[in-house]
Amino acid sequence: MTEEDTPLRGRWIAMAALLVAGFMNLIDVTIVNVAIPSLQDAFQASDSQIEWVVAAYILSFALFLLPAGRLGDVVGRRRMFVIGVSVFTIASALCGLAPGIGSLVAARVLQGLGGAMMTPQTLALVPALFPPRERGAAFALFGLSAGLASVAGPLLGGVLIGADIMGLDWRPIFLVNIPVGAVAVFGALRFVPKVPGDAALRLDLVGMALAGTGLMLMLFPLIEGRQLGWPVWIFAMMVAAIPTGAGFVAWQRRQARRGAPQLIPASLLANADYVTGSVLATLLFAGIPGFFLVFAIFLQVGYGLTPLESGITTMPFSLGVLGASVLSGRLGTRWPRERITAGAVLLVIGMTALRLMLPEAGGALSRAAFIVPLALSGLGLGTAVSPLFQTVLANVADRDTGAGSGALQSFQQVGGALGVAVMGQLFFGMLRGGGGYPEALTAALWFNAAAFVAVALLVWRLPEPRLVPGQGPGGKPEPTPAE
């Protein structure tokens, strides 16, 4: 038996620490959804401010995901994981203690940074913990953990808010991360081996600045424009996002010619199939976080459901994702484009059916009527995600697989932030225009249905991937969907 095949003592305890941290990060995404109406009421927050509570986390996570992965290579993956969990835990405490909506949004930015710092390290630490024969089982646990987080998040959020522990209302949904984060840090320091970094590696700071500026120029007008009355400078910001994006691409190409660090390798940006696939990932995930934001407000503010009742109502979606993910794992790499199309079509059918189940003006809400539409939508997302990542990364050269996978996850998060902005604009715009909650939700659902239709059609512009059965591109597992 070689040294590489020798099992590491305490490896499964170390794996538990990684899973606990990942679970904490994923559950925080879903747990906040059911708390949005409570947050808005507690702070008397405007529509745009409450959108920032969701978008700020997604945006900072997306922006720092790639450089944080490289930082793990520089300073060591265990060290970066511990720092990331610590930042996430401290930010969770700041969220739970926030005195106002502005400080909450700022803490959410810090929380996204912590999540971005720890997330890339979890998968990357598996080879340091397990011999090759055990890695498949270890990677499978990440998918199971993600599925459980999507199911548990809405329920846990509803229970914690409903219990109103010590009169803290919504604050325990963040404060609960403190002991969990402490356990993860202790487990990592005690059982995860040190993985040395390479101090010679460098970061593309200019690329980060250009990417962040471009995203803000695009998102800020979409979220704040309605609140500010759409002044001319808001439109100027959106126009300025175009040359900023072009500048980012030009900078990446310049860095490539000089052999300098790149946030996204220029070879990926020159790969038309990868760019098309990234657009598909952006569109697919643009329809999910924004939906849960407006749906929670629809249920709780529009129809008076409690946070727990709201969380239970959305459960069929999470269960659908979990069931489809299990089935997708059994199918491996077979029929990828067909499965992406089927998943997108199921999402369109589910969202269309959901619109048809909305009550008429003055009518009573039937939560049971949402079970099938939400389950179909969850099945659709779970069906599409894995083959989408497989198909996109199959068209990437081996040397770019790691960077391509990380960038694809960033595009996924950018899509989520864009979806929050656009669906929030449609939903709140309809409400402020005199429409009722069913009309507002219908307006928002048109956007994600259109996005899913585009995915079903555009996927056929990608070439059929050539994959080894039972193995993803580069032998790497694909990211797991999260609401």
Backbone torsions as a table, in degrees:
resi	resn	phi	psi	omega
1	MET	NA	126.9	-179.7
2	THR	-75.4	167.2	178.8
3	GLU	-62.3	-33.7	-179.5
4	GLU	-66.5	-29.3	-178.2
5	ASP	-87.0	-6.3	-178.0
6	THR	-75.6	120.7	-178.8
7	PRO	-64.0	141.7	178.8
8	LEU	-87.6	129.7	178.9
9	ARG	-64.6	134.9	178.9
10	GLY	78.5	13.1	-175.7
11	ARG	-64.6	-35.0	-178.5
12	TRP	-74.8	-28.4	173.4
13	ILE	-68.8	-41.8	175.8
14	ALA	-60.5	-40.9	178.8
15	MET	-62.6	-37.6	178.3
16	ALA	-61.8	-38.7	178.5
17	ALA	-63.9	-41.6	178.0
18	LEU	-64.2	-42.9	-178.8
19	LEU	-67.0	-39.4	179.5
20	VAL	-61.4	-43.6	179.6
21	ALA	-65.6	-44.8	178.5
22	GLY	-63.7	-39.1	178.3
23	PHE	-63.2	-42.0	179.7
24	MET	-61.5	-41.6	-179.6
25	ASN	-67.1	-46.6	-177.3
26	LEU	-68.6	-39.8	-177.5
27	ILE	-69.1	-27.0	179.6
28	ASP	-65.9	-30.8	178.6
29	VAL	-64.8	-46.0	-175.9
30	THR	-81.2	-30.1	-175.7
31	ILE	-70.3	-30.4	-178.6
32	VAL	-70.5	-30.6	-177.1
33	ASN	-54.4	-47.6	-176.3
34	VAL	-74.6	-14.4	-178.2
35	ALA	-92.3	-8.9	-174.5
36	ILE	-55.5	-48.9	178.9
37	PRO	-61.6	-37.6	177.9
38	SER	-64.6	-40.1	178.1
39	LEU	-64.0	-43.9	-178.9
40	GLN	-62.8	-40.3	-179.5
41	ASP	-70.4	-40.7	-176.6
42	ALA	-65.1	-38.5	-176.7
43	PHE	-102.1	1.4	-173.8
44	GLN	49.2	46.2	-173.7
45	ALA	-79.0	150.2	175.7
46	SER	-75.2	168.7	179.4
47	ASP	-59.6	-44.6	-177.9
48	SER	-67.5	-36.4	178.4
49	GLN	-62.9	-39.5	-178.9
50	ILE	-72.5	-29.1	173.7
51	GLU	-65.6	-36.5	-179.9
52	TRP	-66.1	-27.6	177.9
53	VAL	-58.9	-38.0	177.9
54	VAL	-84.4	-48.8	-173.1
55	ALA	-67.6	-34.5	-177.8
56	ALA	-62.0	-41.8	178.5
57	TYR	-65.3	-49.0	-177.3
58	ILE	-61.1	-42.7	-176.1
59	LEU	-66.9	-45.8	-179.8
60	SER	-67.3	-36.0	176.6
61	PHE	-62.0	-46.0	-178.3
62	ALA	-64.5	-43.1	-174.7
63	LEU	-68.7	-37.0	-174.0
64	PHE	-96.5	-3.5	-176.0
65	LEU	-61.3	-49.1	-178.2
66	LEU	-67.8	-50.9	178.3
67	PRO	-63.6	-30.2	178.4
68	ALA	-68.3	-35.8	175.3
69	GLY	-62.6	-41.4	177.7
70	ARG	-68.8	-36.1	177.5
71	LEU	-61.6	-33.3	175.4
72	GLY	-61.6	-37.5	175.9
73	ASP	-66.4	-32.3	-175.7
74	VAL	-77.7	-51.5	-172.0
75	VAL	-99.9	-7.7	-177.0
76	GLY	107.2	135.8	-171.9
77	ARG	-71.1	-37.8	178.7
78	ARG	-65.3	-43.6	179.9
79	ARG	-60.8	-43.8	-179.6
80	MET	-67.0	-36.6	177.5
81	PHE	-62.7	-46.6	-179.3
82	VAL	-63.7	-41.9	178.1
83	ILE	-62.9	-43.8	-179.3
84	GLY	-61.8	-46.2	178.7
85	VAL	-63.2	-39.6	179.9
86	SER	-63.9	-45.2	179.0
87	VAL	-62.9	-43.4	179.5
88	PHE	-61.3	-41.6	-178.1
89	THR	-68.5	-44.1	177.8
90	ILE	-63.1	-42.2	179.0
91	ALA	-64.1	-35.5	176.9
92	SER	-62.6	-40.9	176.7
93	ALA	-63.1	-42.2	178.5
94	LEU	-64.1	-37.1	175.5
95	CYS	-61.9	-47.3	-177.4
96	GLY	-66.9	-23.8	-179.0
97	LEU	-103.4	4.4	-174.0
98	ALA	-57.4	128.0	179.6
99	PRO	-83.6	-14.5	-177.6
100	GLY	-154.0	171.3	-175.5
101	ILE	-68.1	-34.2	179.0
102	GLY	-63.4	-45.1	179.0
103	SER	-68.1	-31.6	177.0
104	LEU	-66.1	-44.9	178.9
105	VAL	-62.5	-41.8	178.3
106	ALA	-61.9	-41.5	178.5
107	ALA	-66.7	-32.7	177.2
108	ARG	-67.1	-35.1	174.5
109	VAL	-60.7	-46.1	178.8
110	LEU	-63.7	-37.7	178.1
111	GLN	-63.6	-41.3	176.4
112	GLY	-62.7	-38.7	176.6
113	LEU	-61.3	-45.6	177.6
114	GLY	-61.5	-42.3	177.7
115	GLY	-61.7	-40.3	179.1
116	ALA	-67.3	-32.1	-179.8
117	MET	-71.5	-36.7	-175.1
118	MET	-90.0	-29.6	-172.3
119	THR	-62.1	-47.8	-178.6
120	PRO	-65.0	-23.5	-175.8
121	GLN	-76.8	-25.9	-172.8
122	THR	-62.9	-52.0	178.4
123	LEU	-67.3	-37.1	-176.3
124	ALA	-68.9	-22.5	-180.0
125	LEU	-82.1	-15.7	-177.6
126	VAL	-57.3	-46.1	179.0
127	PRO	-60.8	-26.5	178.4
128	ALA	-77.8	-18.4	-176.9
129	LEU	-97.8	-34.9	-168.3
130	PHE	-123.4	143.5	171.0
131	PRO	-69.4	161.6	-174.7
132	PRO	-52.4	-36.5	-174.7
133	ARG	-69.2	-18.7	-177.6
134	GLU	-103.5	-5.7	-172.2
135	ARG	-70.4	-33.8	178.7
136	GLY	-59.4	-45.2	178.8
137	ALA	-65.4	-37.8	179.9
138	ALA	-65.6	-45.8	179.3
139	PHE	-61.9	-36.1	-179.0
140	ALA	-62.8	-30.3	-179.8
141	LEU	-65.4	-29.4	178.0
142	PHE	-65.3	-41.9	177.6
143	GLY	-63.6	-41.7	178.1
144	LEU	-63.4	-42.7	179.8
145	SER	-61.8	-42.5	179.9
146	ALA	-63.8	-41.7	178.4
147	GLY	-63.1	-43.1	178.9
148	LEU	-65.1	-36.4	179.5
149	ALA	-64.6	-40.1	-178.9
150	SER	-66.4	-30.9	178.7
151	VAL	-79.9	-42.9	-173.2
152	ALA	-77.1	-29.9	-174.1
153	GLY	-54.9	-56.9	-179.0
154	PRO	-60.7	-37.3	179.7
155	LEU	-68.2	-46.7	-179.0
156	LEU	-63.1	-41.4	177.7
157	GLY	-60.1	-45.4	179.3
158	GLY	-63.7	-40.6	-179.8
159	VAL	-65.8	-46.8	-177.2
160	LEU	-64.1	-42.6	-180.0
161	ILE	-69.7	-42.5	-179.5
162	GLY	-64.1	-33.5	-179.3
163	ALA	-71.2	-23.3	179.8
164	ASP	46.4	56.7	-175.3
165	ILE	-59.7	121.1	178.8
166	MET	53.5	29.7	179.1
167	GLY	70.2	20.2	-175.6
168	LEU	-86.8	-5.2	175.5
169	ASP	57.6	-116.6	-174.9
170	TRP	-83.0	-14.2	-169.6
171	ARG	-62.0	-32.7	179.3
172	PRO	-61.9	-19.2	178.9
173	ILE	-65.1	-24.3	175.0
174	PHE	-96.3	-40.0	-176.6
175	LEU	-65.3	-24.4	179.8
176	VAL	-64.8	-19.8	179.5
177	ASN	-72.6	-18.6	-174.5
178	ILE	-63.2	-55.5	178.5
179	PRO	-65.8	-34.0	179.5
180	VAL	-64.6	-44.7	178.5
181	GLY	-63.5	-38.9	178.9
182	ALA	-62.4	-41.3	177.9
183	VAL	-63.3	-42.9	-179.6
184	ALA	-63.5	-41.1	179.5
185	VAL	-65.6	-45.3	179.2
186	PHE	-61.0	-46.3	-178.9
187	GLY	-62.6	-38.9	-179.6
188	ALA	-68.0	-45.0	-179.3
189	LEU	-66.2	-31.7	-176.4
190	ARG	-85.5	-36.0	-169.1
191	PHE	-120.6	-18.8	179.3
192	VAL	-86.4	126.7	-179.1
193	PRO	-69.3	153.4	175.9
194	LYS	-69.5	133.3	176.0
195	VAL	-115.4	109.4	-174.6
196	PRO	-64.0	146.7	178.2
197	GLY	-97.9	-178.7	179.8
198	ASP	-122.7	100.7	-175.4
199	ALA	-66.0	-12.8	-178.8
200	ALA	-76.6	-16.8	-179.3
201	LEU	-72.3	150.7	-177.2
202	ARG	-128.2	163.4	179.2
203	LEU	-107.0	153.2	176.2
204	ASP	-93.0	83.1	-175.7
205	LEU	-69.0	-37.1	178.6
206	VAL	-65.4	-42.6	177.0
207	GLY	-59.8	-40.8	177.5
208	MET	-61.6	-43.8	-178.4
209	ALA	-64.5	-43.3	179.7
210	LEU	-64.9	-43.1	179.8
211	ALA	-64.0	-44.8	179.9
212	GLY	-64.4	-40.5	179.0
213	THR	-64.6	-44.2	179.3
214	GLY	-61.4	-41.9	179.5
215	LEU	-66.0	-41.1	179.8
216	MET	-67.8	-38.0	177.6
217	LEU	-62.2	-26.6	-179.5
218	MET	-89.2	-42.4	-173.4
219	LEU	-80.6	-40.5	-176.7
220	PHE	-56.5	-48.0	178.3
221	PRO	-61.9	-37.4	-178.1
222	LEU	-66.5	-34.8	-178.0
223	ILE	-86.2	-41.8	-173.0
224	GLU	-96.8	-15.9	-173.6
225	GLY	-54.9	-46.8	-178.6
226	ARG	-63.3	-41.9	-177.7
227	GLN	-64.9	-32.9	-176.0
228	LEU	-92.1	-3.2	179.5
229	GLY	83.3	19.6	176.2
230	TRP	53.8	58.3	174.1
231	PRO	-68.3	166.5	-175.7
232	VAL	-60.8	-38.3	-176.6
233	TRP	-65.5	-23.0	175.5
234	ILE	-65.5	-43.6	177.6
235	PHE	-67.8	-33.8	177.4
236	ALA	-63.3	-36.8	177.0
237	MET	-62.1	-44.9	-179.5
238	MET	-62.9	-40.3	177.8
239	VAL	-64.2	-39.3	-178.3
240	ALA	-66.2	-20.0	178.0
241	ALA	-63.7	-28.5	-176.9
242	ILE	-68.1	-55.0	177.8
243	PRO	-64.9	-28.6	176.7
244	THR	-65.0	-42.8	176.0
245	GLY	-63.0	-40.8	177.1
246	ALA	-63.8	-37.5	177.3
247	GLY	-64.6	-37.1	177.1
248	PHE	-62.0	-46.3	179.5
249	VAL	-62.4	-43.6	180.0
250	ALA	-62.7	-38.5	179.0
251	TRP	-66.3	-41.1	179.0
252	GLN	-62.4	-39.4	178.2
253	ARG	-66.2	-39.4	177.8
254	ARG	-63.6	-43.3	178.1
255	GLN	-61.3	-39.0	179.7
256	ALA	-64.3	-41.6	180.0
257	ARG	-64.2	-32.8	-178.8
258	ARG	-87.3	-5.4	-175.6
259	GLY	69.7	27.7	-177.3
260	ALA	-99.4	165.4	-178.8
261	PRO	-60.8	144.3	178.9
262	GLN	-128.1	138.1	177.1
263	LEU	-64.4	-46.4	171.5
264	ILE	-126.3	121.8	-177.3
265	PRO	-52.4	135.4	-179.5
266	ALA	-59.7	-29.2	178.6
267	SER	-63.4	-31.9	176.5
268	LEU	-71.3	-42.1	-179.8
269	LEU	-67.0	-23.3	177.3
270	ALA	-88.2	-6.7	-179.0
271	ASN	-89.2	103.8	-175.2
272	ALA	-60.4	-37.6	-180.0
273	ASP	-66.3	-39.8	178.8
274	TYR	-67.1	-42.0	179.2
275	VAL	-61.7	-44.2	177.6
276	THR	-60.7	-43.9	179.0
277	GLY	-63.8	-36.1	178.0
278	SER	-66.3	-37.6	175.6
279	VAL	-62.5	-40.5	178.6
280	LEU	-62.6	-44.3	178.7
281	ALA	-62.6	-40.5	178.5
282	THR	-61.9	-44.5	-179.8
283	LEU	-66.4	-43.4	-177.8
284	LEU	-60.1	-45.6	-175.9
285	PHE	-86.0	-9.1	173.7
286	ALA	-66.4	-23.4	-175.8
287	GLY	-91.1	0.5	-172.4
288	ILE	-102.7	-63.1	-177.4
289	PRO	-59.2	-40.4	179.0
290	GLY	-62.2	-36.6	178.5
291	PHE	-62.0	-46.6	-177.7
292	PHE	-68.8	-29.3	174.4
293	LEU	-62.9	-54.6	-174.9
294	VAL	-73.9	-30.1	-179.8
295	PHE	-68.1	-38.1	177.7
296	ALA	-63.9	-41.6	178.6
297	ILE	-67.2	-40.2	177.0
298	PHE	-57.4	-46.8	-176.1
299	LEU	-72.1	-44.8	-171.3
300	GLN	-87.4	-45.6	-179.3
301	VAL	-83.1	-42.4	-177.6
302	GLY	-72.1	-37.8	-173.7
303	TYR	-127.4	11.2	168.3
304	GLY	72.9	18.8	176.8
305	LEU	-71.0	150.2	173.6
306	THR	-75.6	162.6	176.1
307	PRO	-56.2	-38.0	179.2
308	LEU	-66.7	-44.8	177.8
309	GLU	-62.0	-37.8	177.0
310	SER	-64.0	-44.5	178.8
311	GLY	-62.4	-42.0	178.6
312	ILE	-64.8	-37.2	-179.3
313	THR	-61.9	-36.1	-178.6
314	THR	-84.8	-4.8	-176.4
315	MET	-55.9	-39.7	-179.8
316	PRO	-55.8	-32.5	177.6
317	PHE	-63.5	-49.8	-179.2
318	SER	-61.1	-41.9	178.8
319	LEU	-65.2	-36.9	176.7
320	GLY	-63.4	-43.0	177.1
321	VAL	-60.7	-45.0	-178.2
322	LEU	-62.6	-47.4	-179.3
323	GLY	-63.8	-43.5	-179.0
324	ALA	-67.8	-33.7	179.2
325	SER	-65.6	-39.3	177.1
326	VAL	-63.2	-45.8	179.5
327	LEU	-64.9	-39.5	-179.8
328	SER	-62.8	-36.9	177.2
329	GLY	-62.7	-35.0	178.9
330	ARG	-71.5	-31.8	-179.7
331	LEU	-76.1	-19.8	177.5
332	GLY	63.3	-123.1	-175.0
333	THR	-105.0	12.5	-176.9
334	ARG	-77.6	142.0	173.5
335	TRP	48.9	52.4	-173.9
336	PRO	-63.1	-48.6	-177.3
337	ARG	-67.3	-35.7	177.5
338	GLU	-64.4	-38.9	-179.9
339	ARG	-70.5	-37.0	176.6
340	ILE	-62.6	-45.1	179.2
341	THR	-62.0	-45.6	180.0
342	ALA	-60.7	-42.1	179.5
343	GLY	-63.9	-43.2	179.6
344	ALA	-65.3	-39.6	178.9
345	VAL	-65.0	-40.7	177.3
346	LEU	-62.1	-38.2	177.1
347	LEU	-64.3	-41.5	178.1
348	VAL	-63.5	-45.2	180.0
349	ILE	-62.3	-44.4	-178.6
350	GLY	-62.5	-45.6	-179.1
351	MET	-70.0	-34.6	176.8
352	THR	-66.9	-43.9	178.2
353	ALA	-63.4	-36.4	179.0
354	LEU	-61.9	-41.6	177.7
355	ARG	-61.0	-38.8	-178.5
356	LEU	-69.3	-22.4	-178.5
357	MET	-89.5	-2.7	-179.7
358	LEU	-69.7	143.5	-178.5
359	PRO	-69.8	152.5	172.8
360	GLU	-70.8	166.7	179.5
361	ALA	-55.0	123.3	179.8
362	GLY	83.4	-4.9	-178.8
363	GLY	-81.4	163.8	-179.9
364	ALA	-81.5	149.2	179.4
365	LEU	-87.3	132.0	175.3
366	SER	-110.2	105.2	-179.9
367	ARG	-66.1	-32.5	-179.7
368	ALA	-63.8	-29.0	-179.1
369	ALA	-66.6	-18.1	-178.4
370	PHE	-88.3	-9.2	-173.0
371	ILE	-60.3	-53.4	-176.5
372	VAL	-66.6	-48.0	178.6
373	PRO	-57.9	-42.3	-179.5
374	LEU	-69.7	-39.1	178.2
375	ALA	-63.3	-42.7	177.7
376	LEU	-61.8	-41.2	179.5
377	SER	-64.6	-43.3	177.6
378	GLY	-63.0	-42.2	175.6
379	LEU	-59.1	-39.5	-179.9
380	GLY	-63.6	-47.1	-179.9
381	LEU	-63.2	-46.9	179.9
382	GLY	-63.4	-29.8	178.9
383	THR	-73.8	-35.2	-170.9
384	ALA	-86.7	-31.5	-166.5
385	VAL	-64.7	-55.2	-174.7
386	SER	-59.8	-50.7	178.6
387	PRO	-65.2	-26.4	177.3
388	LEU	-65.0	-48.1	178.8
389	PHE	-65.2	-38.5	177.2
390	GLN	-60.3	-46.2	-175.6
391	THR	-66.4	-44.2	-178.5
392	VAL	-65.6	-46.7	-175.4
393	LEU	-74.6	-19.3	176.7
394	ALA	-67.1	-20.1	-179.9
395	ASN	-97.5	19.6	-179.0
396	VAL	-116.1	138.1	177.7
397	ALA	-61.3	149.5	-176.8
398	ASP	-53.5	-38.0	-176.8
399	ARG	-65.9	-20.7	-176.9
400	ASP	-105.9	5.7	-173.8
401	THR	-62.5	-45.5	-179.5
402	GLY	-62.5	-48.0	179.6
403	ALA	-65.3	-37.7	-179.4
404	GLY	-65.7	-39.2	178.7
405	SER	-65.9	-44.1	179.1
406	GLY	-64.2	-42.6	179.5
407	ALA	-65.2	-36.1	179.8
408	LEU	-64.5	-38.3	175.6
409	GLN	-65.3	-34.7	176.8
410	SER	-66.6	-42.0	176.8
411	PHE	-62.0	-35.7	176.6
412	GLN	-59.1	-45.3	-179.1
413	GLN	-69.3	-39.2	177.2
414	VAL	-60.3	-41.7	176.6
415	GLY	-58.5	-41.8	178.8
416	GLY	-62.0	-42.9	179.2
417	ALA	-65.0	-41.6	177.9
418	LEU	-62.8	-41.3	179.7
419	GLY	-63.3	-40.9	176.8
420	VAL	-59.3	-43.5	-178.2
421	ALA	-65.9	-48.0	-175.2
422	VAL	-71.6	-47.2	-178.9
423	MET	-67.3	-35.3	174.8
424	GLY	-64.2	-40.5	177.3
425	GLN	-59.8	-45.9	-179.3
426	LEU	-66.8	-44.3	-176.2
427	PHE	-66.6	-55.5	-176.7
428	PHE	-70.8	-32.1	176.4
429	GLY	-61.8	-40.9	178.4
430	MET	-67.3	-39.6	178.4
431	LEU	-63.8	-45.2	-179.0
432	ARG	-69.4	-21.5	177.9
433	GLY	-84.1	1.4	176.5
434	GLY	104.2	-1.1	178.2
435	GLY	-76.6	160.3	176.7
436	GLY	-86.0	177.4	-178.9
437	TYR	-63.6	-39.4	175.9
438	PRO	-61.7	-41.4	179.1
439	GLU	-65.8	-38.2	179.8
440	ALA	-65.9	-43.6	179.0
441	LEU	-66.0	-39.3	177.6
442	THR	-59.1	-43.6	179.3
443	ALA	-60.4	-42.9	-179.7
444	ALA	-67.8	-36.9	-177.2
445	LEU	-69.7	-23.2	175.7
446	TRP	-60.9	-35.4	-178.4
447	PHE	-66.0	-52.3	-175.5
448	ASN	-70.4	-30.0	175.1
449	ALA	-63.0	-41.5	178.0
450	ALA	-64.2	-39.6	178.8
451	ALA	-63.1	-40.8	-179.3
452	PHE	-70.3	-34.9	174.6
453	VAL	-61.6	-43.0	178.8
454	ALA	-61.0	-39.5	177.8
455	VAL	-62.1	-45.8	-178.2
456	ALA	-60.4	-33.6	-178.2
457	LEU	-85.8	-44.5	-173.7
458	LEU	-71.7	-23.0	-177.7
459	VAL	-60.7	-24.2	-178.7
460	TRP	-79.6	-1.7	171.6
461	ARG	-83.8	-12.1	176.7
462	LEU	-87.0	142.4	177.5
463	PRO	-68.9	154.4	176.2
464	GLU	-62.4	122.3	-178.4
465	PRO	-71.7	147.3	175.6
466	ARG	-107.1	102.8	-174.5
467	LEU	-123.9	150.9	173.5
468	VAL	-77.4	127.5	-178.7
469	PRO	-54.3	133.0	176.8
470	GLY	83.7	4.6	-177.9
471	GLN	-137.9	135.9	177.3
472	GLY	-80.6	173.8	179.0
473	PRO	-58.0	130.5	179.5
474	GLY	68.2	11.2	-177.7
475	GLY	72.5	11.6	-175.3
476	LYS	-99.7	143.2	176.0
477	PRO	-71.6	151.1	178.8
478	GLU	-85.3	152.3	176.9
479	PRO	-60.2	153.9	-178.5
480	THR	-101.0	140.7	-178.8
481	PRO	-66.7	147.2	174.5
482	ALA	-136.9	145.0	178.0
483	GLU	-73.2	NA	NA
